[in-house]
Each structure stands twice: as structure tokens, then as C-alpha cells.
Amino acid sequence: MSATAAVRVAERVKPTVDTERGHRIRLRLLYVLAVVTNLAIFVYGFDYYKLSAMDRPFSPKHHMLRPSGPIGLYLGFMGVALFIGIFLYPIRKHWAWLGQIGKTRHWLDIHVLMGLTAPFIIAFHSTLKFRGIAGMAFWIMFAVSASGVVGRYLYAQIPRRVTTVELSMKELQELQESLSRELATQRLLPEADLKDLLRMPNAQQVARLPIPIALIYMMILDVVRMFGVARLRRHALSVGEYLTTLFGFFPTQHRELEKAIHAAAEEAALSKRLLFLSRSQKVFHLWHVVHKPFSYAFAVLALLHIGLQFVLGYF
Ligand code: HEM
């Protein structure tokens, strides 16, 4: 094994300082904020939103919630801020000075958060009525956002170092073999269950699968892996721990066991990613071809809608 691959294996298997903790906490707080904000608007506006267009002007909440009312307008501004935030991620790829700020994956996390929040905020801004240019922009945004979920999954399937040609395919295989050896020496996990977890479909079969089936198959393997990991963990659990770990789906307090399980799960995930790598790269490429133009179509329609409101004197 090459020295670089050996270092990478050591980095993966040994516990290291968690440099991502701060980002994870901030991200979770932002998700909580997004969910609470949307829920608050939904609860406050529920009796208004369910009225027909004819009845709405008679509601006491109409002057607040209509798109040009104080809350409606504020939601529109929030939508514009999210819109700008979402497009900072692709813009960052072209602006060198912006590219130097922060990590790309953190920017993508924020892009995803904003991309998931924006359709809800815009839906409330439009009072759940989607007509004209704004309605078209909304549905395109909704489709882009939904397709983003698939894109995010694919993004995670392609090792970044492979895409940047830093880590060759050979090194990835070395990494995988080394993890297998590590697990064999640990002898903490029952061999039969370990084999089940690491069993993968045949490479030729995978290569022949139509792309949509390959995508679904990858997702199924991820779910199967979760169950395989839980089964491995259950071997070491007491009755009480069965409950506290929800039948092995959550980690235990046993550090050595968790380390071994983590290494096994890593290896299974890596094998799957390797096996499907060429398929995921192909789908991800196709996905970009769809996500990008639709995003720009949405941007043009959204800008047209905002421009029209200027002309009509709402600002
Ligand atoms: C209003 C919604 C959204 C818009 C307008 C939007 C727009 C964009 C644009 C313009 C790109 C750059 C495409 C390229 O460089 O080829 C992009 C990339 C991406 N977006 Fe979105 N997006 C939205 C929502 C989402 C959501 C909700 C997710 C995930 C759940 C997501 C995941 C991604 C991923 C994974 C990438 C590719 C990252 C990469 O290859 O560097 N997007 N998005």
C-alpha cells in the first residue's frame, strides 16, 4: 500500500479531533429556525390560507398575510434573501475570492438548507396561490429543490478526492483492503454478520443496470446497510441497551465496539461507492445538465416577477 493511502486509512479508522462539530451545531440550529419559522406562519395563517380567493379579503388576517401586506411582503423579502443565498453556491465556483472563503461542503450545506426552505417561504408569501409568472417560477423552483435532494445523495456517493483526481481508484481499493484487514484483526464482530454486511452485488450486473434502477439499488443498499449495522451491534447488547439503542440502530457507549462497527460500516459504504462509482458519476453529470438550466429559468422568472412588482409600485 502506498504511504499516502496508509495515512488516509489511519485517518479514517483512528478517532481524530472533530473539526466539523461547530459547523454541525450551527447547521442544526439553522434547520430548527427554518422549521419553527415555517410552522409559526402555517399555524398563524391556517384559517386564512384555507379560505377561497373570494372570501380572503373579508378575513381579519388578509391585510397582514396578502403578498403585499406587512407579513406577506416580509416573506417575499426573505424569499429574495434566500434566492441570493442559494445562488451564492454556484457563483462561488466562478469568483476566486469567494472560493477562498470557507469549505465548499459547508457552502453546499447552506445551499441545501436555503434550497429546502425557500419553496415554503415563497409558498406562504404567495398565500399558497400559484398563478402567472410567479406561479411558474414557484413550480420550477419546487422541481429544482426536489431534484436537489437526489443530487445531494449522488454528491455524497462520489468521493471528492476522486473527482479532483487526488485519490486514484487504486488508492481507494487499497483503502478498502486495509479497512478489511483492520476489522479482521479486531475480532470484535461476528464473522457471518460481518460478511453479510460487506456482501456486494456483482460488478458486471451493476454495470448492466439501467441508470434509474442503479440509483434505486444504491439507495436500497444504504437501507440494508443500516439494518446490517444494527444486527452487528445487537450481538453485544444487554436487554436494557436493546431499548436505549432502539434495537441497535443507535450507537452504544462501548468505544471499541463502536470503532469496529464504524470501520465495518465505512468499508461497506466504500465498497458500494466503488462499485457504483461510474454509474453515480454518469447520473450526477446528467443531473447537473437538468438542475442548472432549470435553476436559471427559475432565476429569470423570479427576477421578472420582482421587476413587475417594482413597476406596479409595490416597493
Ligand atoms: C430553489 C432551489 C435551488 C436552486 C435554484 C438551486 C440551484 C443550484 C445551482 C445553480 C447549482 C449549480 C449547478 C452547477 O454548477 O452545475 C446547484 C448545485 C447543487 N445543488 Fe442546488 N439549487 C436549489 C436547491 C437545492 C436543494 C434543495 C438541494 C439539496 C437538497 C440542492 C443540491 C445541490 C447540489 C448537490 C448541487 C451540486 C453541487 C456540486 O456539484 O458542486 N440544491 N444548485
Residues whose N, C-alpha, C, O or C-beta is under 5 A from the ligand:
A	BS01	HEM	I86 P90 H111 V112 G115 L116 A118 M141 V144 S145 G148 V149 G151 R152 Y155 H288 K292 S295
